[in-house]
Amino acid sequence: MTASIADLEARLTSVEKRLAALDGKAAAESSQDREAAAPTLGVGHAANVSTHIGHVLLIFGGAYLLRAVTEFKFLPTAIGLLLGAAYAIFWLFMAYRRGGIESQRTNAAFFGGTSVVLTLPLVHEAATTFALLSGTQAVIALGVYCVIAMLVAALHNLRTLAWLVTAGGIAAGIASLVATHAAVPVAIFLLLLGLASLWAVYWRNWMGLCWLGALGANLGVIALVALAGNDRWPIEPRLPFAFAVMLLTTYLLSFTFQSHIRRQLVSIFEVVQALIAGSIVLTSAVLATQGGYLDISTIGIMGVVLGCGGYGLAIARRTRDLRYTNFFYYSTFGLVFLLVGTGLLIPLAWAAVFWALLAMFMAWLSGRKGWVSLSLQCTFLLLAAGAGSGLLSSGLEALIGDPSNGWVLLKPTQIGVAAATVACLLIPVAQRSDRWGVLAGLPQLVVLALSVWGVGGLIVAASAQWLAGADGMEPDLAVLAAIRTAVLSAASVTLALSSRHWRWPEARWLVYPVLVLVGLKLFIEDFPNGQPASLFVALAFVGTALLLVARILKREPTPSQ
């Protein structure tokens, strides 16, 4: 027994010694870890920053040395500038070499930025201070350098260098424009720089750089448009329009490549830049037409071509695959240019008839394809047709206008547009969409409102001529007021009946607004101008409409078919 206890005590003693040894080792290790993890007060980071700043200062020192040698005539000016350019480009080459090494990317950015800061002022001075380059030659030199620098930035994903090249290139281009009056070369340079920044963004998925490049490209073309009329600037009068078209076309081709070849969604940049470029084209076209340098039909043909191109891109298979964003973008683009082009090529009244027929086709296609966006296109076309034919203005004049200023003249084109508007209600369109949600019925709601506006106005215009002598010198205001009240009351009842049909449930949203307008009209027009007989008719129509509308809207709508 005693031996067993002694053996157990010996084993416990051995275990305690091992645990003590392990504790000592762990304590030593934790002490070493704490020492290694102790704060260094950012010594490594500060050392890196100091190194980069030192490199930059030495590089600038070398540049100033070359400048001093040139100014003291130790070297001819041309040779000194050539050596300075070679010196600046050498550091761009170093940026290219270091950019391929992950641990040297910061050095590459510093070298590339230093090269930009050295090169751009050097080229500008070569054309201005030393007069060794013409304005055009200086812009060409800027373009070559910026292309190489942007290529280095894109190859090695040096975003900072790309921003410096773009911003510096724009500044240098504007400075050359002011100093040398080389407006056309500068415009070409800024346009190419903008496109280069855009393609670099598409390649590397950078953010924001394309906006800066587009700003420069837009400013270059705007400068041409603004300076073309100045005798001190040698700009051919037709060039601003040509450059504006080039700006729009090149950017649209780039957008098309991004959306159809790379199958990317259209972003807000594409929308904004297309609007700005289109506005520049329109402005330059107006100025060129006023000056007699451009035929209006040329603009119309260009609009039709671009409009058809937009619709062609919209219905392309790769656009349909990404229909929600890209289809809406290209179809809206096509719609705007087609409206502008046809409005310039043919008389506006007949262009409105064409738009109304196109709206009917869009309505039919919307129902066939189940696309709410085409129903919205139909609505825009009807709005344009109503405005172009004068139907909207005539309808408003007939419903609330003063007949003493002249009565509405009915035109066949207005009747045709009104008939097309009603036809678009009868053609089944897409009214349900998971993407649109409750807004899917909005286009039909607008078409209903246009129908009341246009058709109601035409009925009032025709009836007032026969019953109220509205086209004479002394129209009967009491009868005219009663006719207007009767037509609007009948319109509210028609809307209420339409809302019970599965095709026009949105009509109920217009019923009570129309009745409110009728009620206001009673106090504004009917009572001040009315006679007992006309007031009887007006009140009878309004009262009957209120009773019928209340009964109709209480019923259950007809089930969908």
N, C-alpha and C positions, 0 to 999 in steps of 0.2 A: 504494500500500500504506500509506504513511504517512498519507495523507488518510483512509483508511478507519479506521485505528486512532484517529485524532483524533476522528472522528465518533462512534465507539463510546464513547470516554471521555466525550464530552460528554453522550451519552444516559444513561450510568451515573450521572453527576453529577446529572442532572435527576431520575432515579428516587430517588436517595438523599435529595435535598432534599424530595421529596414524602413519602417515608416518615418523615422527621424531623418534617415538619409534622403528619402524621397522629398520630404518637406524642405529640407535644405536646398536641394536641387531646384525645386519649384520656386522657392523664394529667390534664388539667384537668377533664374530665368525671368521672373516677373520684374525684378530690378533692372535687368538688361532691357526688357521691353519698354519699361517706363522711360529709361534713358533715351532709347531710340525714338520714342514717340514724343519726346519733349519738344515744345514749340521752338521754331528756328527764327521767328520774327520775319518770315517771308524773305529770308536771305537769298534763296534760290531764284525766286521770282524777280526780286530786285536786280540780281546779277544779270538775268536774261534781258530785262528792259535796258539796263545800262549798256549791255553789249550791243543791242540793236541801235540804240541812240548813238553810240560811238561809231558804229559802221556808217550810219547816215551822215554824221558830221564829217567823217573822213572823206566820204564820197563827195559831199558838197565842197569840201576843201580842195579836192582835186579839180573840181569844175572851176572854182574861182582861180586856181592857179593857171589853168589854161586861158581863162579870160584875161588875167593879168599879163600873161606872156603875149597875148594878141594885142592888148591895148598899148603895151610898150613897144610894139612893132618888132618884137623878136621874130614873129611869124606874120606872113600876110594874113589879112582878115579872112579871106576865103579859106585858107588852110586851117586857121585857128577854129573857124566855125565847123569845118569838116571834122577836125579832131574832137571838138566838143560833141558833135552829133554821134561820132563813133564811140566816144566815152559813155554817153547816155544809153546808147543801144547795147553796149557791153553789159551794163547792169540789168537790162531787160533779159539778155541771154543768161545771166546768172540767176535771175528769177526763174527762168525756164528750167535751168539745171537743178536748182534747189527745190523747185515745186514738185518734182517727181519723187522726192524723199520725204516720207511722212514727218520725220523729226525735224526737217528743215523748212517746213511750209511757212512758218512765221518769218524766217529770214527771206524766203522767196517773196512774200508780200511786201516786206520792207524794201527789198531791192527793186521790185517792180514799181512800187509807188514812187521811189526816188527817181527812177528812170522817167516816169511820166512828168514829174515836177521839173526835171532838167530839160526834157525834149521840147515840150510844148512852148514854153517861153522862147527857147532858142530858135525854133522855126519862125515864130512871130517876129522876133527881132531881125532875123535874116531878111524878111520882106519889108520891114518898116525902118528900123534904125540903120541897117547896113545896106539896104536896097540891093542885096545880092539875088533875091528871088522876086519874081512878079507875084501878084496876088494869087493868080491861078496856080502857079508853081508851089507856092506856100501851102495852099489848100490841098494840093495833090500830096505833098510831103506829109501833111497832117493825116490825110486819109490812109496812106500806106502805113505810117507808124501805128495809128489807132487800130487798124485791121490786125497787124501783127501782135500788138499788145493784147487785144481782145481775144485773139486765138490762144495766146499763152495762158490767159486767165481761164478760158473755157477748158483747155486741155487738162489743166491741173486743178480745176475747181477753186481758183483764187478769186472769190467773190469781191473782196476788198479792192483788188486790182481792177476788176471790171467796173466797179463803181467809179474809181478814180479816172479811168480812161474815158468813161462816158461823160462824167461831169466836166473833166478837163477838156475833152474834145468839144463839147458844146460851148464852153467859155472861150476857147481858142477860136472856134468858128465865128462866134459873134464878134470877137475882137478883130478878126481879119475882115469881116464884113464892114465894120465901121472904118477901119484904117485904110483898106484897099479898094472898097466898093466892088469887090468881086462877088456880087450877089448870087449869080447863077452857080458858080463852083461851090460856094458855101452851102447853098440849098441842096445840091447833090450830095455833098459831104455829110450834112446833118441827116439827110434822109437815109443814106447808107449806114451811118452810125446808129440811127434808131432801129433799123432792121437788124443790124448786127447784135445790138443789145437784146432785141426780141428773140432772135434765134438762140442766143446764149441762154436766155431764160428757159426757152423750150427744151434745150439740151440738158441743162443742169438743174432745172426746177428751182431756180432762184426766185426770190420774192422782191417785187418792187422795182427792179432795174428797168423793166420794159416801160414803166411809166415815165421815168427820166428820159430814156431814149426817144419815146414818142413825143415828149415835150419839145425836145430839140428839133425833131423832124417837122413837127407842126409849126414851130417858130420860124424855121427856114422857109417854108412855103408861104406863111403869112407875111414874112418880110418881102418876098417877091410880089405878093398881091398888093401890099401897101405902097411899095416903092416904084411900082411899074409906071405910075403916072407922073413921076418926078423926072424932069429933064436931066438932072445931074447923075442919074443912075442909068447906065446903058442896059436896059432890059427891054427885050422885044415884047410888044403888048400881048401877044398870044401865049407867051411862056408861062405866066402865072396859072392860067387854066390848065395847061398841059402838065405842069408840076403838081397841081392839086389832084388831077386825075391819076397821075403816077403815084402820089401818096396814098390815095384811097385804094388803088388797084393792088399795089404791092402788099399793103397790110392785109387786104382781104384775101389775097392768095396765101399769105402766111397763115391767116386764121383758118383757111380751108385745109391747108396741109395739117395743121394741128388737130382739127376736128375730124377730118375724113381719112387721113392716112395714119395718124397716130391715135385716132379714136379717143380724143380727150373732150371733156365737156367745155363748152364756151364759158369763159369767166367774165367778170364785170369789166375787166380791161378791154376785152374785145368789143363789148357793147359800147363803152364810152369812146374808145378810139374810132370806131366806125361812125358814131354820131358826129364827132369833131371833124373827122376827115370829110364826111359828107357835107357838113356845113361850110367847110372851106371850099369845096368844089362848087357848091351853090353860089357862094359869095363871089368867087372869081368868075363864074359864068355870067352872073348878073352884070358885073363891072365890064367884062369883055363885050357883052351884048350891047350895053349902053354906049360903049365907045365905038361900036360898029366893027369890032374885030372878030366877032363870032356870030354865026347864024343860030337862031333859037332852035331850029330843027336839029342841029348837031347835038345840043344838050338833050333834046327829047329822045333821039335815037339812042344816045348813051344811057339814058334812064331806062328805056325799055330793055336794052341789052342786059344791063345790070339787074333789072327786076326779074327778067326771065332766068338769069343765072342764079339769083337768090332762090327762086322757086325750084329750079333744078337741083340745087344743093339741098333744099329742104326735103325733097321727095326721094333723094338718094337713099340707098339701102342702109348705109352706115349712119345716116342721120336718123332714120326711122328707128334704128336700134337704140339710140340715145335721144328719143323723141322729145322728152319733157323740156330740155333746155335747148338743145341744138336746133330742133325743128322750129321751135318758137322764134329763135334768133334769126334763122335764115329765111323763114317765111315772112316775118315782119320786115326784114331787110328787103326782100323781093317786093312786098306790098308797097312800101314807101317809094321805091324807085320806079315801080310800074305806074303808080299814081302820078308821080312827077313827070315821067316820060310821056305818057299818053295825054296828060293835061297840056303839055307843050306842043305836041304834034298835031292834035285835032282841036276843033273848037270846044270850049269848056262844056257847053250844054250837051253836045254829043259824046264827049268823054264821060260825062255823068251817066248817060245811058249805057255806055260800055261797062262802067263800074257796077251799075245795077245788075246787068246781065252776068257779070263775073261774080257778083254776090250770090246770085241764084245758083250758079255752078258750085260755089264754095259750100252753100247750104246743102246741096245734094251730095257733094263729096263728104261732108261732115257726117251725114246720116249713114252713108255707105261704109265709111272707114271707122266710124265711132270716135272721131277726134273732136273734142270740144274746141281745140285751138282753131280749127277751120270754121267753126261757128262764130268764133270771135273775129276771124278774118272777114266773114260775111258782114258782121256788124260794122266794122271799120269801113268797108266798101260802101255800105248803105249810107253811113254818115257822110262820106266823101261825095257820094252821088247826090244826096239831098242838098249839101252845101253848094256843089258845083252847078246843079240845075236851078238853084234858087228855090227849091221846094221848101226848105226849112225857113227861109226868110219870108217867103210868100205865105206859108202856113201861119207863121207867127203874126204877120200883118193882118191876115184875115181873122184870126182869133181875138186879137187884142188891139189892133191898129186903129188909127183915127181915119175914117173915110174921107174927111175933108182934104187930106193930103194926097188924094188920088187912090183909086181902088186897085186891088190886085188884078193883074192880067194873067189869065190862065194860058199856059204854054203846053204844047203836046209833050215836050220832053219831061215836064214836071208830072204830067199824068202818067207817063211811062215809068218814071222812077217810083211814084206812089204805088202803081200796080205791082212792080217788082218787089217792093217792100212787103206788100200783103202776100205775094207769092212765097217769099222767104218764110213767112209764118206757116204756110200750108205745106211746105216741104219738110219732111222729118229730118231733124238734126240731132246730133249727139247732145244729150242733156245730163248725162250721168258719167262721173269719172272719179276714181279713187284719188287721183292726183289733184283734181280741182275741188273736190268736196262740194260744199254748199254753193260755191261760186260757179259751178257748172251751168246753172240756169241764168246767169247774168247776161250773156249775149241775147237770149230770147227776151229777157225783160227789156233790154234796150230796143230791140226790134219792135216789140209791142208799143213802147212809148213813141217810137218814130212813126208807127202806123197811125196812132191817134193824132199825132201832131200833123203829119202830112195829109192823110186822107180827110181828117176833120177839117183842116184848113181849106182844102179844095172844095169840100161840100159847102162850107160857109161862104167861100168866095163866089161859087156858082149861084147858090140860093139867094145871096144878098143882092146880086145883080137883078134877079127876076122879081123878088118880093119887096126889097127895101130901096131899090133904085140907087144902089151903092156906087154905080158908075156914073151917076149924074151929078149935077151941081149941088142939089139939096137932098141928100139921102135921108131916109126915115130912120133916125137913130133908135127909136123905140122898137121897130120891127127888127132892125139889125141886132139889137141886144137880145131880143127873144130868140132869134135864129141861133145865135152863138150859144145861148143857154140850152136850147133844145139839143143842139148837136153834142155838146159836152155831156149833158145828162144821158143821152143815148149811148155815148161812148162808155160811160161808167157802167151802164147795164150790160153792154156788149162785153166789156172786160170781165164782169162778174160771171156771165154765162161761159166765157172762154175758160175761166179758171177751174170750172168743173170738169173740163176735158183733161185727160191725162197728158196731152201734148203741151198745154199752156197753164200749168199750175202757178207760174210766176205772175200771171195776170192779176191775181188777187192783191198783189202788192201795189198796184196802180189804181185800184178802184177808189179807195177813200181819198188819196191825194187829189184825184180828179174832182171828186165831190166837194172837197174843201175849196178847191179853186172856183168851182161853180158857186159855192156859198159866198165867197168873197166877191165874186163878180156881181152877184145880186145887189150888194150894197154899193159897189163902186160904179156900176154901169146901169143896171136895170132900173133900180128905184129912181136915180136922178133923171134918167132919160125916158123912162117908160110911161105908157098910157094904160088905162085900166084894162083894155083888151090884151095888150102885149104882156102886162104883168100877170094877167090870168094865165096866159099860155106858159110863161116862164115858170111861175110857181107850180103850175100843174105838172110840168115836165120834171122839175126838181123834186117835188113831193113824190111823184110816181117812181122816180129813179131811186129815192131813198127806201121806199117800201119794197121795191123789187130786189134791190141789192141786198137788203137785210134778209129776205127770204131765200134768195139764191145762195148766199154764202153760208147759210146755216145747213144746207143740204150736204150730204156726203158727195165728194167728187166721183166721177165715173172711174171705175177700175182701169188700170193700165192694160193695154192690149199687147 
